[in-house]
Amino acid sequence: MSEDQARRGFDPAQKSICIKEDKKMEKRYPRMALGAALVPWKNDFTLDEALFRKGVHTMSEGGLKYLYIFGTAGEGFAVNDEQFVEISRIFVDELKNTDTTPIVGVISLSSSEILHRLQLAYNLGVRDFQISFPSWGALTDEEVDVFFHQICDSFPDCKFMHYNNGGRSKKLLRAKDYVRLASEIPNLAAVKFMNDSLEDVINAVKAETPIQFVLSEYGYGYGCLFGECSMLFSSISSHLPTAWRLYRAGIEKDIPTIVELEKEVAVSQEVLFETCATPVINAAYDKLYIKTVLPEFPMRLYPPYQTFSEEQVNNYMRKMRERLPQWFQ
């Protein structure tokens, strides 16, 4: 392991860590640590390719075997087709000689546009995708079925992860919905399940389904006590060694370590909302997290979305160093 990998929190043993659990249905995706690749915009809102590649490389070298672009963090709601293709192409190219799987997200109000962008990425060699519901109006249960068949059946050799974000898509699915959908949609492989309701987390983790549930840092620590689940590296990606400690602690059901690190995550969120109270789209938070790792990463979001001021960013960094100095070691 190189010194650079050690600094970034790479853990070559993480893939082999496991504990004995009851025999359960085989998952369509393995247990994973999932990270987001963010888009650095120059002053003229063109892509800073060198910095984008550096960010992707940093996450991959940090041990993440699954990276995605164009969720909320990656501003998938903002890019046009030309930008979508350009950034996807670079993303795939940067990961082509690694063992990290590139996942491309698609966000649109139109299912035909979703299909179009999926085809664009498919032509670049992508076979793993994140999809979200069209959100101009909340889908009915029947429309949910139509959507998944329309999208997933069109690419039978691909795997799909559903971004289950009820706040943005206006339709929140629960574990029982995915149990049913799994039997109908053989390539619906994972769900980014950001609902931290304890009841919903337990039901998701204990569900008899081949779908892999990816939980937030909050949900993961609790969900692991009930069975297999995966973890999204979000706010905790500010310090990859801490992120990997929490990920391993969940696998090992190491309750004292889970409690210790969940407290640190809670402190990081307290600092965030104390110093950065401006209403922003969530992508601004993610730009703040990566700036902790790559200080040169710009905070700007694609218009019309606004971000935090330089003063807010500096206050956040100062407070984080005061309250979580171990995240800067």
N, C-alpha and C positions, 0 to 999 in steps of 0.2 A: 504494500500500500504506500503510495507516495505521500510526501509531507502535505502536498496540496489537497489530496483526497482526505487526509486526516483532519485538516483544518475545516473542511466543508462538511464533515460528519459522515463520510462514506463508511459503511460497515460491510465488509465483504462477507461477513457471516450471516447477515440478516436474512438471506434467502433460505438458510437451512434451519432457522429457529422454528421450533414447533412444540406443541404439547399434545398429549393424548386427549382426544375428544371422542364423543360418541360418533359412530359411523353415520355420516349424513350423505345426502345426495351430492354428487360431484358437481362443482360449480363450473359455469361456462367461462368464467375468468378465474384465475388463481387469486388467492388473497394478495392484495397489493397496497403499496403506498403510492398514492396518486398526487402528482403535482401539476401546476399550471405554468405554461410559458406565456410571458407578458410581452406586449408590443411597445417598444420604445419609439416615440415619434420625435422627429426633428422639429425645429422651429417652424418649418413650412409644412408640417404634418405629412412628410414622407417618412418611410421606414428607415430607421438607423440599422442597416443590416448587420454591421459588425457587432453592435451592442446586442442585437437580438440573438445572434449566434452565440455570443458570450453568455447570455442568460440561459439559453437552452443547454449549452455545454456545462455550465455550472450545476444545473439541476441534475443532468445525467451523470456527471462525474460525482455528484453528491450521493449517488446510489439509487436514484429513482428509476424504476424500470418501466413506468407508465407516465407519460407526459401528454397533456392536451393543450390545444389552443382554441380560442374563439368561444369560450364560455363567457360569463360576465366579466371575470378577471381579464380575459384576453380580448375584450371589446368585440366579441363576435356580432354584437348588435349594431356596430358602427361601420363595418367595412363594406366596400362595394365589391363587385365580382373581380375586378382587376387586382385590388389589394388582397382579396381572399386567395386568389391563385398565387400571387407573388409570395405572400407570407407562408402559405402552406408548402410551396415548393422549397423554400429555404429551410423551413422546419424539418421537412422530410430529409432533405439533403444533409443537414447537420447531424441527424440521428442515424444515418444509413450505415455507418460502420460501428455502431454501438449495439448493446443488447437492450436498449430502451425502445419501447413501442410507442410510435407517434399516434395520437388520437386527435382527430380533427373535429371540432364542434361546428354545428350549424344552427343559427338562430334566425328565424324569419317569421313574418306574419302569414306567409303563403307556403302551403305544402308543395306547390309546384316549384317554388324557388328553393325550398329545402332539397328537393330531388335534383334540381339543376346543380346546386353547389356540391351535393354529394357526388354527382357524376364528375364534376371538375376535379375534386380531390381524388376520386377513384382513379382517374386518368393519370394522376401523379404517383400511383402505387399505394395509396392509403386503403386500408381494409378495416380500420377501427375508427368508430365515429361516436360522438356525443350528439344527441338530438334533444330538442325541447319542443313542447307543444306550441302551435300557433296561438297567439294570445290576444287577438283583438276582442274575442269573446271567449268565455270559458267553454271548453268542450263538454258535451254530454258524455255519459258512459258509452253510448253507442258510437259517438264520434271518436272517442279514444280508441276503440277497436279499429275503426276505419283508418285512423291515422297510422297506427302501428303496422297494419297490414300494407297500407299504401307505401310507407317508407321502407320498412324492413324486408318485405317480400320482393322489393325491386332490386335488392342487393343481397342475394342469398349466401354469397361467399364472404360476407362481411359480418363483423360483430358490432352491436349497438349498445351504448350506455345511455340510459334516459336520465336527463337532468330534471329531477323531480322537485321543481321550485314553484310551489303553489302561489307564492307572493307575486311572482312575475308572470307565470303562465296562467294563473287564475284557476288552475285545476291541480289539486294535490291528491296523488294516489297513495294508498296504504298497502301494507304487506299483502292483504288478501287479494288486492287487485293484481299484484305481480304474480302471485301463485297461479291465478287464472290465466294471465297473459303468457306466462312461461310455457304453458301447454299449447298455446296457439301460435306463438312467435318463437321459433327455434333459435333465432340469432339475436334475440333480446338477451344480452349477456350480463349486464350490470345496471345498477341504478345509483346515481349520486343522490343520496338520501339525506337532505340537509335538515330534516325535521328532527329537532332535539327533544321532542316529547318522549318521556321515559317509556310510556306505554307503546308508542309507535316504534321506538328503537328496539324494545324487547320483542315485539311482534315481528319486526323485520328480520332480526338475527335468528329467531327461532323458527321462522317460516320454512316449510318443506318445499324448497324451490331451488332450481339450479342457478338462479340469478344471484350474482355477487352484489352485496350492499356496501357501498362506500359511504362512510359516515364522517361527519365533522369531527374536529378534535374533541369537542364536548361529548358527542354521542358515542364516539369510538371507545373511550375509556370505560364507559358503562356497558356498552353493547358487548364488548369482548368477554364480559363475565358470563354471558349467556350463549356464546357460540362464535363461529367464525364470522368476521366482518373485516372490511378494509378501511383505510384511513386517508382522508384528504389532507394533504399538507397545505394549510392555508396560513393563518396568522403565525403558526408555529414554524413556518418555513423561514422566518427571520433568523432562526438558529437551528440548522439541520441536526447537529448532535442531540439537541433536546427533542426534536421531532422523532429521531430514531429511537431514543430512549423510551418515549411514550409508545411508539409502535411496538417495540419489543416487549414492553411491560404488559401491553394488552394481550399479546400472543401468549405470554407466560402467566397471565392472570396475576401479576405482581401488584396486588392492591395498594400497598404503601407507596410504591413508585408512581402508580397511576394517580393517586390522590395528590402526591407532591407536585407532579407535573401539571395536573389539571388546575391546581391552584396558581401555578405560574402562568398558564394560559389565561386564567381569569384576571390576573394582575395586568397582563399585556393588554387586555381589552379595556380595563379600567383606565389605563394610561391613554389608550387610543381615544376614548370618548371624552376624557378630561382635556386633551390637548387639541383634538380635531373634531369639534362639534358642528362644523359646517355641514349642511345637508349635501351629500354627494352620492353618485352612483357607486356601488360597491367596488368597482374597478380601482377607484382611488385608494381604497384601503390596501389592495394588493400591490399597487405601485409603491406604497409606503413600506410594505414588508420586504419587497425585493431591494429597495433602496438601502435597507439595513445591511444586505449582503453585497450589493453593488452600488456604492455611493454615487457613481456617475449616472445611474439610471434616471431618466427624466420623469417627472411627476405628471406631465401633461397628458390629458385625455383627448380623444378625437372630438371635435366640436359637434354639437353644442355643449357637451358635458364639461363641467368645471371640476377643478381639483383643489387640493389644499395649498395654502400659501407657503412661501419659504419659511416664514416665521412659525407657522404651525408645525411644519416638518422638523425644524430645528428644536422646537419645544418637545415634540414627541421623542426625538432621539435622545435629548438630554434626560427626560424623565425615565425613559426606558433604561438608560445606563445607570441611573440612580436606583431604580427599583428592581431591575433584573440584570445586574452586572454580569451574571454568569452567562447570559445570552450573547455577550460580546467578547467572550474569551475564545 
